[in-house]
C-alpha cells in the first residue's frame, strides 16, 4: 500500500490510498488513478523521489515502500495538446532530416 497525492492539492483533497500489487506497471497505476479520480492517464505526470515514473516500468522497480507517497501533477488539456503538437513538429523535423541524404544523392 502506498499513496498518491496531487501536487497543488486543495485543503479538501485527500491522498489516494493505492492497494495494488507492486508488480503492476506504471501504466496500470495510471488507469487505477483514472478509475478513482477520473483523471485521464495522458493528463497524469507521476513522480517518486524526484523521478518521473515511466509507463513501461513496474512499480517495484522504483523501490516504493509502504505508505510512501507518489506525487501526481495533473496536466491541463492545453498542456496535453501542446505535447502532441511538439511531438508532431519533432516528427516532421526528423523526417526532413532523414530525407536530406537522399536529396544530396539526387543532385550528384
C-alpha positions as a Markdown table, in Angstrom:
| # | Residue | x | y | z |
|---|---|---|---|---|
| 1 | Unk | 0.0 | 0.0 | 0.0 |
| 2 | Unk | 1.2 | 3.5 | -0.9 |
| 3 | Unk | -0.4 | 6.8 | -1.5 |
| 4 | Unk | -0.9 | 9.2 | -4.4 |
| 5 | Unk | -1.0 | 12.9 | -3.6 |
| 6 | Unk | -1.9 | 15.6 | -6.1 |
| 7 | Unk | 0.6 | 18.4 | -6.4 |
| 8 | Unk | -1.2 | 21.7 | -5.6 |
| 9 | Unk | -3.9 | 19.8 | -3.8 |
| 10 | Unk | -6.6 | 21.8 | -2.1 |
| 11 | Unk | -7.4 | 21.7 | 1.6 |
| 12 | Unk | -10.2 | 19.2 | 1.0 |
| 13 | Unk | -8.3 | 16.9 | -1.3 |
| 14 | Unk | -7.3 | 13.6 | 0.3 |
| 15 | Unk | -4.5 | 11.2 | -0.7 |
| 16 | Unk | -5.5 | 8.2 | -2.8 |
| 17 | Unk | -4.6 | 5.0 | -1.0 |
| 18 | Unk | -3.4 | 2.6 | -3.6 |
| 19 | Unk | -3.6 | -1.1 | -2.7 |
| 20 | Unk | -2.5 | -2.8 | -5.9 |
| 21 | Unk | 0.4 | -5.2 | -6.3 |
| 22 | Unk | 3.8 | -3.6 | -6.8 |
| 23 | Unk | 4.5 | -5.8 | -9.8 |
| 24 | Unk | 1.9 | -3.8 | -11.8 |
| 25 | Unk | 3.2 | -1.3 | -14.4 |
| 26 | Unk | 3.0 | 2.5 | -14.1 |
| 27 | Unk | 0.5 | 2.5 | -16.9 |
| 28 | Unk | -1.7 | 0.2 | -14.8 |
| 29 | Unk | -1.3 | 2.6 | -11.9 |
| 30 | Unk | -2.4 | 5.5 | -14.2 |
| 31 | Unk | -5.5 | 3.5 | -15.1 |
| 32 | Unk | -6.2 | 2.9 | -11.4 |
| 33 | Unk | -5.9 | 6.7 | -10.7 |
| 34 | Unk | -8.3 | 7.3 | -13.6 |
| 35 | Unk | -10.8 | 4.9 | -12.2 |
| 36 | Unk | -10.7 | 6.6 | -8.8 |
| 37 | Unk | -10.3 | 10.3 | -9.6 |
| 38 | Unk | -11.4 | 10.5 | -13.3 |
| 39 | Unk | -8.1 | 11.9 | -14.4 |
| 40 | Unk | -7.2 | 10.5 | -17.9 |
| 41 | Unk | -3.7 | 8.9 | -18.0 |
| 42 | Unk | -2.4 | 11.3 | -20.6 |
| 43 | Unk | -3.1 | 14.2 | -18.1 |
| 44 | Unk | -1.1 | 12.5 | -15.3 |
| 45 | Unk | 2.6 | 13.0 | -14.5 |
| 46 | Unk | 3.7 | 10.8 | -11.7 |
| 47 | Unk | 6.9 | 11.4 | -9.6 |
| 48 | Unk | 8.6 | 9.5 | -6.8 |
| 49 | Unk | 11.6 | 10.9 | -5.0 |
| 50 | Unk | 12.1 | 13.4 | -7.8 |
| 51 | Unk | 12.0 | 10.9 | -10.7 |
| 52 | Unk | 9.2 | 10.8 | -13.2 |
| 53 | Unk | 7.6 | 7.4 | -13.4 |
| 54 | Unk | 7.6 | 5.7 | -16.9 |
| 55 | Unk | 4.7 | 3.7 | -18.2 |
| 56 | Unk | 6.6 | 0.5 | -19.2 |
| 57 | Unk | 8.3 | 0.1 | -15.8 |
| 58 | Unk | 6.9 | -1.8 | -12.9 |
| 59 | Unk | 6.1 | 0.0 | -9.6 |
| 60 | Unk | 8.5 | -2.3 | -7.8 |
| 61 | Unk | 11.4 | -1.0 | -9.9 |
| 62 | Unk | 11.1 | 2.3 | -8.2 |
| 63 | Unk | 11.5 | 0.8 | -4.7 |
| 64 | Unk | 8.3 | 2.4 | -3.5 |
| 65 | Unk | 7.8 | 1.5 | 0.2 |
| 66 | Unk | 4.7 | 1.0 | 2.2 |
| 67 | Unk | 2.9 | 4.3 | 3.0 |
| 68 | Unk | 5.3 | 6.3 | 0.7 |
| 69 | Unk | 3.8 | 9.0 | -1.5 |
| 70 | Unk | 3.8 | 9.3 | -5.2 |
| 71 | Unk | 3.2 | 12.8 | -6.4 |
| 72 | Unk | 0.7 | 13.5 | -9.2 |
| 73 | Unk | 0.8 | 16.5 | -11.3 |
| 74 | Unk | -2.3 | 17.0 | -13.4 |
| 75 | Unk | -1.6 | 18.4 | -16.8 |
| 76 | Unk | -4.2 | 20.7 | -18.3 |
| 77 | Unk | -5.9 | 20.0 | -21.6 |
| 78 | Unk | -3.8 | 22.8 | -23.2 |
| 79 | Unk | -0.6 | 21.1 | -21.9 |
| 80 | Unk | -1.6 | 17.8 | -23.4 |
| 81 | Unk | -2.4 | 19.5 | -26.8 |
| 82 | Unk | 1.0 | 21.3 | -26.7 |
| 83 | Unk | 2.7 | 18.0 | -26.0 |
| 84 | Unk | 1.0 | 16.5 | -29.1 |
| 85 | Unk | 2.0 | 19.4 | -31.2 |
| 86 | Unk | 5.6 | 19.3 | -30.1 |
| 87 | Unk | 5.7 | 15.6 | -31.0 |
| 88 | Unk | 4.3 | 16.2 | -34.4 |
| 89 | Unk | 6.7 | 19.1 | -35.0 |
| 90 | Unk | 9.6 | 16.9 | -33.9 |
| 91 | Unk | 8.5 | 14.1 | -36.2 |
| 92 | Unk | 8.1 | 16.5 | -39.1 |
| 93 | Unk | 11.6 | 17.9 | -38.5 |
| 94 | Unk | 13.1 | 14.4 | -38.2 |
| 95 | Unk | 11.5 | 13.3 | -41.5 |
| 96 | Unk | 13.1 | 16.3 | -43.2 |
| 97 | Unk | 16.5 | 15.5 | -41.7 |
| 98 | Unk | 16.2 | 11.9 | -42.9 |
| 99 | Unk | 15.4 | 13.0 | -46.4 |
| 100 | Unk | 18.5 | 15.2 | -46.7 |
| 101 | Unk | 20.9 | 12.4 | -47.7 |
| 102 | Unk | 18.6 | 11.2 | -50.5 |
| 103 | Unk | 18.2 | 14.8 | -51.8 |
| 104 | Unk | 22.0 | 15.2 | -51.8 |
| 105 | Unk | 22.5 | 12.0 | -53.8 |
| 106 | Unk | 19.9 | 13.1 | -56.4 |
| 107 | Unk | 21.9 | 16.3 | -57.0 |
| 108 | Unk | 25.2 | 14.4 | -57.5 |
